[in-house]
Amino acid sequence: MVFQAEDRTRTKRHQSEVAIQAALQGKWNDAVQINKKILESFPTDVDAYNRLGKAQTELGKYKDARVSYEKALSIDPLNTIAQKNLARLSTLGKSAPPRAAAQKLSPQMFIEETGKTGITTLTRADMDIAARMTAGDKVELKQKNGSLIVQVGGEPLGEVEPRLAQRLGKLIAGGNEYVAAIQSSDDGGVKVFIRETFQDASQTGKLSFPPTVTESVRPYVKERLVRNDADDDASSQDADDTDDWAPGADDSDDDSEDGRGAFVLGGSKRAPAIDVDDENEE
């Protein structure tokens, strides 16, 4: 009996891993079938119901997705993943044609790296489109009339905040390349994770995301000390970047950032605060 239990557990773990990989690769039809197979043997598997709901949502089968998430809640009434996704589905129609499967950014790409990664809260975000997105979904960056548009399948999702957009726009024009993906989407807005993937030789020494001090850092420290920290950070950059990002500098020169902007920066190679619920959905 013990061996049989261990074998069932091993089988379930393997099937779950296969289901997660199918989701990461955007193979949503496969993900539906794999999770249904898991539920045939393990009808109270809340995670399988959540993964099934996610796959059905991606295929535009919103009614089926609601049923899956409701079953997850019937087993675990406090399950936050199911609760959150049911709330998200409430903003969508009962049925809709499947949208193109979103490509997922590799989890390794979300590792924060000083100067090369940043998170920005989009302005003018289209929450109807955002409701169909989940953490990790890859998005496109497109320059238009001085703005940096974030779009999904050609649909504009929102805009990168102006100062960061102007800086990245200049670096892109200079040959730099970037990838971006949804970091989180909720009532607080849509946050997008951006990573520099290639730095042109002409941009050597220029950081895509110079260190800044934000209000979320050391909230218990007096404002005077925070200002001192900001000065210390600025002095650690090369002369070119320091001039660009010093408080009071002319916005036309790569735009200053006083630490109260809409984006925050990657730390020294640690996992970012990606929406854990959405990650578990996979």
C-alpha positions in Angstrom: 0.0 0.0 0.0 2.8 2.4 0.8 4.5 1.7 -2.5 1.2 2.3 -4.3 0.7 5.6 -2.6 4.3 6.7 -3.4 3.7 5.6 -7.1 0.5 7.7 -7.3 2.3 10.7 -5.8 5.2 10.3 -8.2 2.8 10.1 -11.2 0.8 13.1 -10.1 4.0 15.1 -9.7 5.2 14.1 -13.1 1.8 15.0 -14.8 1.8 18.3 -13.0 5.2 19.2 -14.3 4.1 18.3 -17.8 1.0 20.5 -17.4 3.1 23.4 -16.2 5.6 23.0 -19.1 2.7 23.0 -21.6 1.4 26.2 -20.1 4.8 27.9 -20.2 5.1 27.0 -23.9 1.6 28.3 -24.6 0.2 24.9 -25.6 -3.1 25.5 -24.0 -5.1 22.7 -25.6 -2.5 20.2 -24.3 -2.7 21.9 -20.9 -6.4 21.4 -20.8 -6.2 17.7 -21.6 -3.3 17.0 -19.2 -5.0 18.7 -16.3 -8.3 16.9 -17.0 -6.4 13.7 -17.0 -4.9 14.6 -13.6 -8.4 15.4 -12.2 -9.7 11.9 -13.3 -7.3 10.4 -10.8 -7.2 13.2 -8.3 -10.6 14.9 -8.3 -9.8 17.2 -5.4 -6.5 18.6 -6.8 -7.1 22.3 -6.5 -3.9 23.2 -8.4 -5.1 21.2 -11.4 -8.4 23.0 -11.4 -6.6 26.3 -11.3 -4.3 25.3 -14.1 -7.3 24.1 -16.1 -9.1 27.4 -15.6 -6.0 29.2 -16.7 -5.7 27.2 -19.9 -9.4 27.6 -20.7 -9.1 31.3 -20.1 -6.3 31.5 -22.6 -8.4 29.6 -25.2 -11.3 32.1 -24.7 -13.5 29.5 -23.0 -14.4 31.8 -20.1 -17.6 29.9 -19.1 -15.6 26.7 -18.7 -12.8 28.6 -16.9 -15.4 29.9 -14.4 -16.6 26.4 -13.7 -13.0 25.2 -13.1 -12.2 28.0 -10.7 -15.5 27.6 -8.9 -14.7 23.9 -8.3 -11.3 24.9 -7.0 -13.1 27.2 -4.5 -15.6 24.5 -3.5 -12.6 22.4 -2.4 -10.6 25.2 -0.9 -12.9 28.3 -0.2 -9.9 30.4 0.8 -7.8 29.7 -2.4 -6.7 33.1 -3.5 -5.7 32.1 -7.0 -9.2 30.9 -7.8 -10.7 34.0 -6.1 -8.5 36.4 -8.1 -9.2 34.7 -11.4 -12.9 34.6 -10.9 -12.8 38.3 -10.2 -10.8 38.8 -13.4 -13.2 36.8 -15.4 -16.1 38.9 -14.2 -14.7 41.7 -16.3 -14.9 39.6 -19.5 -17.8 38.4 -21.5 -19.3 35.0 -20.9 -17.8 33.8 -24.1 -15.3 35.2 -26.6 -13.2 34.0 -29.5 -9.9 32.6 -28.4 -7.1 35.1 -28.5 -3.7 34.3 -29.7 -1.8 32.3 -27.1 0.5 34.7 -25.2 4.2 33.8 -25.3 5.7 33.5 -21.9 9.0 35.1 -21.0 11.5 32.6 -19.6 11.5 32.7 -15.8 15.3 33.2 -15.9 14.7 36.5 -17.7 13.0 37.9 -14.6 16.1 37.7 -12.5 16.8 41.3 -11.6 20.1 42.9 -12.5 21.3 46.3 -11.5 21.2 48.7 -14.5 19.7 46.2 -16.9 16.2 45.5 -15.5 13.4 47.7 -14.3 9.6 47.6 -13.6 7.3 50.4 -14.8 3.7 51.0 -14.1 2.0 51.7 -17.4 0.1 55.0 -18.1 -3.2 55.0 -20.0 -3.5 51.2 -19.4 -6.3 49.4 -21.2 -7.7 47.3 -18.4 -10.0 45.3 -20.7 -6.9 44.0 -22.5 -5.0 43.7 -19.2 -7.8 41.5 -17.8 -6.8 38.9 -20.4 -3.1 39.0 -19.4 -1.3 37.2 -16.6 2.2 37.5 -15.1 4.9 36.3 -17.4 3.0 37.1 -20.7 5.4 38.6 -23.1 4.6 42.1 -24.5 6.1 44.2 -27.3 7.7 47.6 -27.0 7.1 50.0 -29.9 8.2 53.7 -30.3 5.6 56.1 -31.5 5.6 59.9 -31.6 8.1 60.0 -28.7 6.2 57.5 -26.6 7.1 53.9 -25.9 4.0 51.9 -26.4 3.5 48.5 -24.8 1.3 46.3 -27.0 0.0 42.8 -27.2 -0.6 41.2 -30.6 -0.7 44.7 -32.1 -3.2 46.0 -29.5 -1.9 48.9 -27.4 -1.9 47.9 -23.7 -0.5 51.1 -22.3 2.6 53.4 -22.3 5.8 53.3 -20.4 6.0 56.4 -18.2 7.4 59.4 -20.1 10.8 59.9 -18.5 11.8 56.2 -18.7 10.3 56.0 -22.2 12.5 58.9 -23.4 15.6 57.4 -21.9 14.9 53.9 -23.3 13.9 55.5 -26.7 17.3 57.1 -27.0 19.1 53.8 -26.1 16.9 51.8 -28.6 17.7 54.4 -31.3 21.4 53.8 -30.4 21.1 50.1 -31.0 20.1 48.6 -27.6 17.5 45.8 -27.5 14.9 45.0 -24.8 12.3 42.4 -23.9 9.3 43.0 -21.7 6.6 41.0 -20.0 3.7 41.5 -17.6 4.9 41.6 -14.0 1.4 42.0 -12.5 -2.0 43.3 -13.3 -4.6 44.3 -10.7 -6.5 47.2 -9.3 -3.2 49.0 -8.7 -2.5 49.1 -12.4 -0.4 47.2 -14.9 3.3 46.7 -14.2 5.7 45.6 -16.9 9.1 44.1 -16.3 11.7 45.3 -18.9 15.2 43.7 -19.5 18.1 44.9 -21.6 19.1 42.0 -23.7 21.7 43.7 -25.9 23.8 46.8 -25.5 25.3 48.4 -28.6 28.9 49.3 -28.4 28.0 52.9 -28.8 26.0 52.8 -25.6 28.8 51.3 -23.5 28.7 52.7 -19.9 25.1 53.9 -20.2 22.8 52.2 -17.8 19.2 51.5 -19.0 17.9 51.8 -15.5 20.3 54.0 -13.3 19.9 53.4 -9.6 17.4 55.7 -7.9 15.8 55.9 -4.4 12.1 55.3 -4.4 9.5 55.9 -1.7 9.3 52.2 -1.1 12.9 52.1 0.1 13.5 52.5 3.8 10.1 54.1 4.5 11.2 54.6 8.1 14.2 56.8 7.3 13.9 60.6 7.4 13.6 62.4 4.1 16.9 64.1 4.7 18.7 60.8 4.8 16.9 59.5 1.8 18.0 62.6 -0.1 21.6 61.8 1.0 21.3 58.3 -0.2 20.1 59.6 -3.6 23.1 61.8 -3.8 25.4 58.9 -2.9 23.8 56.7 -5.7 24.1 59.5 -8.2 27.8 60.0 -7.4 28.5 56.3 -8.1 27.6 56.7 -11.7 29.8 57.9 -14.5 29.7 61.6 -15.3 27.4 61.2 -18.2 24.7 59.3 -16.3 25.1 61.5 -13.2 24.3 64.6 -15.2 21.4 63.0 -16.9 19.7 61.8 -13.6 20.7 64.4 -11.1 17.7 66.1 -9.4 16.8 69.4 -11.2 18.6 68.4 -14.4 17.0 69.4 -17.7 14.5 66.8 -18.8 15.7 67.0 -22.3 19.0 65.3 -21.3 17.9 61.7 -20.8 15.4 63.0 -18.2 16.0 63.3 -14.5 14.4 61.0 -12.0 14.0 62.0 -8.4 13.0 58.6 -7.0 9.3 59.3 -7.2 8.7 58.0 -10.7 6.6 55.2 -11.9 9.4 52.6 -12.3 11.5 50.7 -9.8 14.8 49.1 -10.4 16.2 45.6 -10.4 18.3 44.7 -7.4 21.5 42.7 -7.4 20.4 39.5 -9.1 17.5 38.4 -7.0 14.1 37.1 -7.9 11.6 40.0 -8.5 8.2 40.3 -6.9 6.5 38.5 -9.7 2.8 37.8 -9.0 3.2 34.4 -7.2 -0.5 33.5 -7.8 -0.2 33.8 -11.5 3.0 31.9 -11.5 1.4 29.1 -9.6 -1.4 29.0 -12.1 0.9 27.6 -14.7 
